């Protein structure tokens, strides 16, 4: 090159696919995965680097995913869903995550946010709201955490006070909302109480009285505002914000399930959400493995490709084994869910194993690239940053260990 310069590397080069040999239950599922890969390569892989670096929202992308039927896959056809088994939906989510983790997380959260309405809503509520959710016309967000109530969901303080007209007035704040300020609806968990009554089951720092209930909140509700997007380590293209409710009034039909049923609803949804994050983590790890393997087959030192050095070859082998093992854990839990069997413990196992594996695999991928991996010339540094959050949200991995440990005492 003139002046002794060399071309800048571009990360995963165009045409290098993230391929996985999958065991799928039907031909329809195989066709769906192929469609997902085509859309992900065309619409996601071509935009991800620019949007993540500029921290710009991917306008129109969720419309595209919704039009392809990818936002309602595990939901019934009668409401506009894809009626697909969870094991198929999660593998679709993994393919999306391998191209763009922030988008995959938003898709997982959207599915998580729709779950309470499907599972606990009335027939009228489902007919009224689910079709727009599952078609992607309405994108959802999950609003459980508060500044003082993350893993300890029972400590939330955001209040929904019964109003004279039978509705509710909501006051308080929520935090760490994926798609906050951009979503069309929010599945909100708030502490319900009658008028000025502050009596209830929980006191002091674990709430301020009353019981926890679930609500479906429209994004344009008067009295609802959002904070500045968090300056995050990764997942830059989709905002995470706090929400503030100031005398925000909602109608009584926005209550999902019964008053006081909120924690049951929240934890029911989180079991499914943990599987979504496990699949996202595997997608990130798979992408990191693919990039590292390609680089190791091209880079030469001491007269041979670096993959031929036994130390590095063994490192890549361990990375591959971790990805395959992590995928197996989420598929086991998903198949139990599809069969109607208990899967809560298996969901925690999958979330723990897959996200810890993603952190290890992405860290090792940076190591394979050496100094180049510590630059933004390659995508592996982004994968490493993205993997970290998977160990934290939908219940930290310490919480997953607690769930698993408790299951051993039964």
ZAKOL-164661 format. One line per 10 residues: number of its first residue (from 1); their letters; for each residue y, x, z of C-alpha. Coordinates in pm, 1 decimal. Each point is the difference from the previous one (the first is absolute). Layout:
REM ZAKOL-164661
NUM> A> Y,X,Z | ... .
END
This chain:
REM ZAKOL-164661
1> XXXXXXXXXX> 0.0,0.0,0.0 | 354.4,119.1,-66.1 | 156.6,174.8,293.1 | -335.8,32.9,173.0 | -1.6,-362.4,123.5 | -316.8,-205.3,33.7 | -37.4,-375.9,-35.7 | 11.1,-206.8,314.3 | -331.0,-159.5,96.0 | -3.4,-377.8,-13.5 .
11> XXXXXXXXXX> -260.7,-93.2,258.9 | -291.9,-205.6,-130.9 | 39.1,42.5,-376.2 | 8.8,-301.9,-226.7 | -347.3,-111.7,-99.0 | -174.9,136.4,308.7 | -166.8,-309.0,145.8 | -110.6,-61.3,356.3 | -357.4,-107.5,-69.4 | -247.3,-141.0,250.8 .
21> XXXXXXXXXX> -361.4,-97.1,-65.8 | -10.5,-340.0,169.8 | -280.5,-242.4,84.0 | 149.0,-342.6,-68.6 | -163.8,-338.6,60.9 | 73.8,-163.3,-337.5 | 105.9,72.0,-356.4 | 318.4,-194.0,74.9 | 76.9,242.1,281.5 | -52.6,297.6,-230.3 .
31> XXXXXXXXXX> 237.4,-153.0,-255.5 | 255.3,-62.3,275.4 | -14.0,363.6,111.6 | 46.8,112.9,-358.8 | 302.6,-229.3,-35.7 | 141.6,137.8,324.5 | -36.6,358.4,-120.3 | 173.3,-82.5,-328.4 | 293.4,-167.0,174.9 | 21.6,271.1,265.1 .
41> XXXXXXXXXX> 3.7,280.5,-256.2 | 256.9,-175.7,-219.1 | 230.7,-161.4,256.2 | -41.2,204.5,319.6 | -91.3,358.0,-87.9 | 288.4,18.6,-247.5 | 263.4,-107.1,254.5 | -119.3,128.1,334.9 | 152.1,348.8,-2.6 | 347.9,-115.3,-98.4 .
51> XXXXXXXXXX> 11.2,-293.6,241.7 | -139.4,192.9,295.3 | 240.9,289.2,-45.0 | 300.8,-226.7,-54.9 | -116.8,-242.3,272.8 | 58.7,-281.0,-248.6 | -176.7,-335.1,12.7 | -237.2,-73.6,-291.3 | 169.8,-315.3,-128.0 | -230.4,-228.0,-196.8 .
61> XXXXXXXXXX> -318.4,182.6,94.9 | -130.4,-262.3,242.8 | 66.8,-267.0,-263.8 | -228.0,197.7,-231.2 | -272.5,28.9,261.9 | 29.5,-368.6,82.2 | -19.5,-103.5,-365.6 | -321.5,204.9,-30.3 | -146.6,-187.2,297.2 | -15.8,307.1,223.8 .
71> XXXXXXXXXX> 195.5,-142.1,294.6 | -237.2,-280.1,97.5 | -343.3,142.9,-73.6 | -184.6,-86.3,323.9 | 143.1,-352.4,20.1 | -151.9,-328.4,-129.5 | 53.6,-110.7,-358.0 | 118.1,-342.7,115.6 | 321.3,161.2,125.5 | 38.8,236.0,-295.7 .
81> XXXXXXXXXX> -197.5,292.0,138.9 | -261.8,212.7,-171.8 | -292.3,-110.6,219.1 | -126.4,358.9,9.8 | -210.0,152.7,278.0 | 186.0,226.8,237.5 | -202.7,299.8,-116.8 | 144.5,-49.4,-350.3 | 357.1,-61.7,118.5 | -5.8,318.5,208.6 .
91> XXXXXXXXXX> -118.7,210.1,-291.4 | 283.2,-140.4,-210.6 | 237.3,96.1,279.7 | -147.1,351.1,7.3 | 63.5,40.1,-374.2 | 362.8,-103.4,48.9 | 40.2,240.1,292.8 | -135.3,289.5,-204.1 | 303.6,-43.3,-227.4 | 265.1,-123.3,244.7 .
101> XXXXXXXXXX> -62.9,-28.9,372.1 | 323.5,-183.4,84.6 | -82.5,-279.1,-244.9 | -357.7,-23.3,129.4 | 124.2,-29.2,358.6 | 237.5,-279.1,-105.5 | -286.9,-181.2,-176.4 | -217.0,35.2,311.4 | 280.6,-129.2,222.5 | 58.2,-292.2,-236.0 .
111> XXXXXXXXXX> -366.9,-97.2,30.4 | 16.5,48.6,377.1 | 308.4,-224.1,17.9 | -171.2,-278.0,-196.7 | -313.2,1.4,217.8 | 136.9,-205.2,294.7 | 106.9,-286.0,-226.8 | -337.6,-15.9,-174.0 | -203.1,27.3,319.5 | 207.1,-201.7,248.3 .
121> XXXXXXXXXX> 236.9,-210.4,-209.6 | -35.3,-371.4,-62.2 | -113.7,-132.0,-337.8 | 357.5,-106.8,-72.3 | 143.2,340.6,90.1 | -253.3,180.2,-219.6 | 65.1,-225.2,-298.3 | 373.8,42.7,43.7 | 27.3,378.1,36.1 | -317.6,187.3,-93.7 .
131> XXXXXXXXXX> 13.9,-37.8,-381.0 | 337.2,176.1,-24.5 | -119.2,273.8,236.7 | -320.9,70.1,-185.1 | 165.7,-1.5,-343.1 | 250.3,261.2,114.2 | 297.4,-232.4,-36.4 | 48.2,45.5,374.7 | -62.7,345.7,151.0 | -76.8,11.3,370.3 .
141> XXXXXXXXXX> 55.6,226.3,299.9 | -164.3,13.1,341.9 | 230.8,-13.6,299.7 | -181.2,75.3,325.1 | 131.3,329.4,142.5 | 313.7,35.1,209.9 | 174.7,308.2,137.8 | -186.6,-35.5,331.6 | -311.3,-171.0,-139.0 | -203.0,192.2,-255.4 .
151> XXXXXXXXXX> -361.6,46.0,101.1 | 65.4,-227.2,301.0 | 61.0,-318.4,-197.6 | -3.6,-217.0,313.4 | 328.2,161.6,108.5 | 211.1,-147.4,-277.2 | 325.4,-173.0,98.3 | 132.1,-161.4,-318.6 | 35.0,-364.9,105.2 | -46.4,-331.1,-179.1 .
161> XXXXXXXXXX> 152.7,-272.0,217.1 | -76.4,-365.9,-67.9 | 307.5,-179.3,-131.5 | 99.0,-363.6,51.0 | -109.2,-94.3,-353.7 | -353.2,132.1,59.7 | 55.6,324.7,-186.5 | 58.8,346.7,145.2 | 294.3,234.2,49.7 | -96.7,365.7,-33.6 .
171> XXXXXXXXXX> 178.6,285.2,173.6 | -99.9,364.2,24.3 | -93.5,299.3,-209.3 | -300.9,134.2,-186.9 | -70.5,352.0,-121.3 | -206.1,200.2,-250.2 | -13.2,-276.7,-260.5 | -146.4,117.3,-330.8 | 201.0,-163.9,-279.5 | 264.4,-100.0,253.9 .
181> XXXXXXXXXX> 307.2,-143.3,-169.4 | -186.2,-27.5,-331.3 | -279.3,-244.1,87.0 | 22.6,-370.4,-74.7 | -179.6,-107.0,317.4 | -82.4,150.1,339.5 | -299.6,-80.8,215.8 | 173.8,14.6,336.2 | -147.3,13.8,349.2 | 236.3,-118.4,271.8 .
191> XXXXXXXXXX> -16.1,-118.5,358.8 | 29.2,-379.7,17.4 | 140.9,-190.3,291.5 | 155.2,-338.9,71.3 | 379.3,-4.7,11.6 | 129.1,223.3,280.2 | -341.5,22.1,164.3 | -98.1,359.9,61.9 | -330.7,-67.5,168.9 | -318.6,119.1,-161.0 .
201> XXXXXXXXXX> -301.1,222.1,6.1 | 161.0,341.8,-30.8 | 288.6,149.6,192.6 | 227.3,305.9,37.8 | -35.2,262.7,-273.9 | -289.2,-187.1,-165.1 | 219.0,-271.2,-146.2 | 239.3,-242.3,161.7 | -214.4,-306.0,58.5 | -161.4,-254.1,-226.2 .
211> XXXXXXXXXX> -285.5,56.1,-239.8 | -17.2,168.7,-340.7 | -3.3,-210.8,-315.8 | -1.4,60.9,-376.0 | 265.4,-116.7,-247.4 | 55.6,19.0,-373.9 | 362.2,105.6,-52.1 | 188.3,-22.3,-330.9 | 175.0,323.0,-91.2 | 334.8,-171.4,-54.5 .
221> XXXXXXXXXX> 7.4,-172.9,339.5 | 349.1,-36.9,145.8 | 32.0,219.8,307.9 | -250.7,259.5,-126.0 | 131.7,345.5,-88.0 | -148.8,343.7,-54.5 | 82.4,351.2,105.8 | 38.2,310.6,-212.0 | -331.9,114.8,-150.9 | -172.9,262.1,211.8 .
231> XXXXXXXXXX> 22.5,360.2,-122.5 | -374.0,55.5,-18.8 | -219.7,301.5,-61.1 | -165.5,-178.0,-292.8 | -44.8,-335.3,-175.8 | 360.3,27.9,-112.1 | 6.3,-260.3,-277.2 | -74.7,-301.2,220.4 | 240.8,-53.2,292.4 | -97.7,-25.4,365.0 .
241> XXXXXXXXXX> 263.6,-169.7,214.9 | 77.0,-179.8,321.0 | 81.9,-372.4,-1.8 | 246.7,-185.1,221.4 | -10.2,-371.3,81.8 | 319.9,-154.5,132.8 | -35.3,-372.1,73.8 | -212.5,-37.8,-313.1 | -127.9,-357.2,-26.4 | -332.3,-92.3,-164.9 .
251> XXXXXXXXXX> -174.0,-331.9,-45.9 | -304.8,-93.4,207.2 | -228.8,22.6,-303.9 | 60.0,375.2,-11.2 | -233.0,41.0,299.5 | -338.8,133.9,-114.1 | -287.9,-104.4,223.6 | 69.0,-126.5,349.9 | 261.6,121.9,244.7 | -145.6,283.6,202.1 .
261> XXXXXXXXXX> -254.1,93.0,-268.1 | 208.3,288.5,-131.7 | -193.7,295.9,134.6 | -328.3,-143.8,-122.5 | 154.7,-44.8,-344.8 | 159.8,345.4,2.0 | -318.3,181.4,95.5 | -207.3,-201.7,-247.3 | 231.5,109.0,-279.0 | 8.8,360.8,120.2 .
271> XXXXXXXXXX> -377.1,40.1,-35.6 | 41.2,-67.4,-371.9 | 317.4,206.9,-13.6 | -176.9,301.1,146.8 | -247.6,-11.5,-285.1 | 292.8,-7.2,-242.2 | 147.1,314.4,153.1 | -342.6,167.8,-3.9 | -20.8,-67.1,-374.4 | 355.1,130.9,-51.1 .
281> XXXXXXXXXX> -89.3,317.0,191.4 | -306.5,55.7,-216.2 | 212.0,-45.3,-312.3 | 245.2,265.7,119.1 | -286.0,235.7,86.1 | -169.2,-61.7,-336.4 | 320.8,86.5,-184.9 | 42.5,317.3,205.5 | -360.0,100.1,-68.2 | 42.7,-61.2,-374.2 .
291> XXXXXXXXXX> 318.5,206.3,-15.5 | -146.3,283.2,205.8 | -319.0,9.9,-205.7 | 191.2,12.4,-325.5 | 227.2,276.7,128.3 | -298.2,200.3,126.8 | -160.9,-22.9,-343.1 | 313.9,129.7,-172.9 | 138.8,260.6,238.8 | -151.9,348.2,-24.3 .
301> XXXXXXXXXX> -2.1,289.5,245.0 | -197.8,324.0,-3.4 | -122.8,-78.6,-347.7 | -152.2,-345.4,59.6 | 93.8,-360.2,70.5 | 79.5,-50.9,366.8 | -259.8,-276.6,27.2 | -263.6,268.2,-64.1 | 97.5,177.2,321.7 | -255.3,-125.5,250.1 .
311> XXXXXXXXXX> 250.0,-53.7,281.5 | 215.0,-229.3,-211.6 | -296.2,-172.6,-161.3 | -135.7,-87.9,343.7 | 341.3,-131.2,105.1 | 7.8,-233.1,-301.2 | -357.2,-109.1,71.5 | 98.6,-98.4,354.3 | 298.7,-191.2,-137.5 | -223.7,-189.7,-242.9 .
321> XXXXXXXXXX> -249.9,-82.3,273.9 | 280.7,-130.3,223.0 | 131.1,-230.8,-273.7 | -343.8,-141.2,-82.3 | -81.9,-51.6,369.9 | 332.2,-170.7,69.8 | -48.1,-236.4,-293.1 | -344.9,-92.2,131.6 | 141.3,-99.5,339.9 | 254.6,-245.2,-139.6 .
331> XXXXXXXXXX> -254.3,-146.1,-243.0 | -248.3,-56.5,283.4 | 261.7,-189.5,201.4 | 113.4,-197.6,-305.8 | -353.5,-107.1,-85.1 | -49.2,-122.6,356.5 | 323.0,-198.4,-31.8 | -116.3,-146.5,-331.4 | -327.1,-110.7,163.1 | 185.0,-169.0,286.3 .
341> XXXXXXXXXX> -134.4,247.7,253.8 | 208.3,155.2,281.4 | 182.5,303.9,-132.4 | 281.8,77.1,244.7 | -161.2,317.9,133.3 | -95.7,110.6,-349.6 | 360.6,-56.7,-113.2 | 120.2,231.1,276.2 | -263.0,257.5,-95.2 | 107.0,-17.8,-364.3 .
351> XXXXXXXXXX> 368.4,29.4,82.3 | -62.6,295.7,231.3 | -239.0,189.0,-227.3 | 187.1,-62.0,-325.5 | 346.0,88.6,126.7 | -111.3,310.0,187.5 | -185.7,105.2,-315.6 | 312.2,-57.9,-210.8 | 206.3,219.6,229.6 | -258.8,279.9,-14.0 .
361> XXXXXXXXXX> -61.0,-25.9,-375.1 | 369.3,-1.6,-91.1 | 69.4,294.5,231.6 | -284.3,191.2,-162.9 | 129.6,-94.4,-344.2 | 330.6,168.3,81.7 | -201.1,305.4,107.4 | -183.2,7.6,-334.5 | 335.6,18.4,-178.7 | 120.5,277.1,231.4 .
371> XXXXXXXXXX> 374.4,51.8,3.9 | 40.6,-230.7,-297.7 | -142.5,-283.0,207.8 | 291.2,30.5,242.8 | 246.9,-77.2,-277.2 | 86.0,-330.2,-163.2 | -112.5,132.3,-336.5 | -339.5,-149.3,80.7 | -92.0,-336.1,149.1 | -226.7,127.6,274.4 .
381> XXXXXXXXXX> 289.9,48.8,241.2 | 82.7,-368.9,-43.5 | -361.0,-103.1,55.3 | 0.3,192.7,327.8 | 315.9,-176.0,117.8 | -135.3,-338.9,-103.6 | -335.1,53.2,170.4 | 164.5,51.3,338.0 | 129.7,-354.5,34.6 | -344.3,-146.2,-65.9 .
391> XXXXXXXXXX> -107.7,142.3,334.6 | 278.3,-195.4,169.3 | 56.8,-348.5,-139.2 | -228.4,-305.2,34.7 | -88.0,143.4,340.1 | 12.8,373.9,69.9 | -325.5,191.3,-16.5 | 10.5,25.9,377.4 | -13.6,-380.5,9.7 | -294.8,3.9,-242.9 .
401> XXXXXXXXXX> -185.5,237.0,232.5 | 71.9,-236.4,288.1 | -142.0,-294.5,-197.0 | -310.5,196.0,-93.7 | -52.8,127.4,355.0 | 26.9,-350.9,142.1 | -264.1,-122.6,-245.1 | -242.3,249.5,147.6 | 25.0,-159.1,345.2 | -101.3,-349.9,-114.3 .
END
